[in-house]
């Protein structure tokens, strides 16, 4: 392998590591937000819910379904399809 090929390989590996760290950070943020939504929904469920609370929770469930069946599935499928090493 030439020096240039080695440099290109090292650069590509650095990019994968860097992007992996970014994805991990975003995934942790998503998990934190999801936990907070779960706790809020539990408080509403066992408290005195207003009509606005009910509408907001129903809307949140719809949006989260969309996220689960779309963006997150595609992201996971993409990551699983990447084959290196």
C-alpha positions as CSV (number, residue, x, y, z in Angstrom):
1,X,0.0,0.0,0.0
2,X,1.4,3.4,-0.9
3,X,1.8,6.3,1.5
4,X,-1.2,8.0,-0.1
5,X,-3.4,5.0,0.2
6,X,-2.4,4.6,3.9
7,X,-3.3,8.3,4.5
8,X,-6.6,7.9,2.7
9,X,-7.4,4.8,4.8
10,X,-6.5,6.6,8.0
11,X,-8.6,9.5,7.0
12,X,-11.6,7.3,6.2
13,X,-11.2,5.4,9.5
14,X,-11.1,8.8,11.4
15,X,-14.3,9.8,9.6
16,X,-16.1,6.6,10.6
17,X,-15.0,7.0,14.3
18,X,-16.1,10.7,14.3
19,X,-19.5,10.0,12.8
20,X,-20.0,7.1,15.1
21,X,-19.5,9.4,18.1
22,X,-21.9,11.9,16.7
23,X,-24.5,9.2,16.1
24,X,-24.0,7.9,19.6
25,X,-24.5,11.4,21.1
26,X,-27.7,11.9,19.1
27,X,-29.0,8.5,20.1
28,X,-28.4,9.3,23.7
29,X,-30.3,12.6,23.3
30,X,-33.2,10.8,21.6
31,X,-33.3,8.4,24.5
32,X,-33.3,11.2,27.1
33,X,-36.1,13.1,25.3
34,X,-38.1,9.8,25.0
35,X,-37.7,9.2,28.8
36,X,-38.9,12.7,29.6
37,X,-41.9,12.3,27.4
38,X,-42.7,9.0,29.0
39,X,-42.5,10.5,32.5
40,X,-44.8,13.4,31.5
41,X,-47.3,11.1,29.9
42,X,-47.3,9.0,33.1
43,X,-47.9,12.1,35.2
44,X,-50.8,13.1,32.9
45,X,-52.2,9.5,33.0
46,X,-52.4,9.4,36.8
47,X,-53.3,13.1,37.3
48,X,-56.1,15.4,36.4
49,X,-55.8,15.7,32.6
50,X,-57.2,18.7,30.7
51,X,-58.6,18.4,27.2
52,X,-55.4,20.1,25.9
53,X,-53.3,17.4,27.7
54,X,-55.3,14.6,26.1
55,X,-54.9,16.2,22.6
56,X,-51.2,16.8,23.2
57,X,-50.6,13.2,24.4
58,X,-52.5,11.8,21.4
59,X,-50.5,14.0,19.0
60,X,-47.3,12.9,20.7
61,X,-48.2,9.2,20.3
62,X,-48.9,9.8,16.5
63,X,-45.6,11.6,16.0
64,X,-43.7,9.0,17.9
65,X,-45.3,6.2,15.8
66,X,-44.1,8.0,12.7
67,X,-40.6,8.3,14.1
68,X,-40.5,4.6,15.1
69,X,-41.8,3.3,11.8
70,X,-39.9,5.7,9.6
71,X,-36.8,7.6,10.5
72,X,-35.4,5.4,13.3
73,X,-36.0,2.2,11.3
74,X,-34.3,3.6,8.3
75,X,-31.3,4.8,10.4
76,X,-31.0,1.4,12.1
77,X,-31.3,-0.4,8.7
78,X,-28.6,1.9,7.2
79,X,-26.2,1.3,10.1
80,X,-26.8,-2.5,10.0
81,X,-26.1,-2.6,6.3
82,X,-22.7,-1.0,6.6
83,X,-20.0,-3.7,6.5
84,X,-16.4,-2.9,7.4
85,X,-13.6,-5.0,8.9
